[in-house]
């Protein structure tokens, strides 16, 4: 008798879960198909959508970058070369110490961060992975086919120093033509 009752409870719980899952999927589809969700860059993601995407991006980068082996990055020449590359390729979206992003960077959603907190969010291998592969559906380009591997690491060496640089330091580093390959 007790087993029959338990079976009934299990069946009811399963049926309820399946019905809820189908209703959820249909509800989600209805929202997408209605076009009500606004894809305009002038309208921010809903807070919970943003939180889900951000979390997913963090887990994805951590997982995919787990095998990246970071070479030594202390050499000052690497940082200088990275600054020159950064000024040429990244500043328009991310800005730099004393340099505002240009129109393209200011008009994007998500807004490309100023990268001042980049070292507290990502280690060197993760930064390398992001710069090499880009971030799908965010506007962060992949540089794998536009730069040599050593240039990607020069950028990472620079990014690690950037949060501590004053506008004057940055200007000096980024205009140092010796650093250019
Ligand atoms: C066309 C604009 C654009 C350019 C150019 C660009 N980025 Fe990005 N970048 C983005 C966007 C958008 C994001 C994602 C921001 C987010 O998800 O919050 C991003 C994210 C990043 C992140 C992760 C930041 C974080 O807070 O998690 C790093 C690191 C980064 N970019 C480095 C670079 C470097 C280095 C270059 C130059 C080689 C570069 N980016 C060029 C738009 C750009």
Boltz pocket constraint, residues with backbone or C-beta under 6 A from the ligand:
constraints:
  - pocket:
      binder: B
      contacts: [[A, 85], [A, 86], [A, 89], [A, 90], [A, 91], [A, 92], [A, 93], [A, 94], [A, 104], [A, 105], [A, 108], [A, 109], [A, 110], [A, 111], [A, 112], [A, 113], [A, 115], [A, 118], [A, 121], [A, 127], [A, 130], [A, 131], [A, 135], [A, 138], [A, 139], [A, 140], [A, 141], [A, 143], [A, 155]]
      max_distance: 6.0
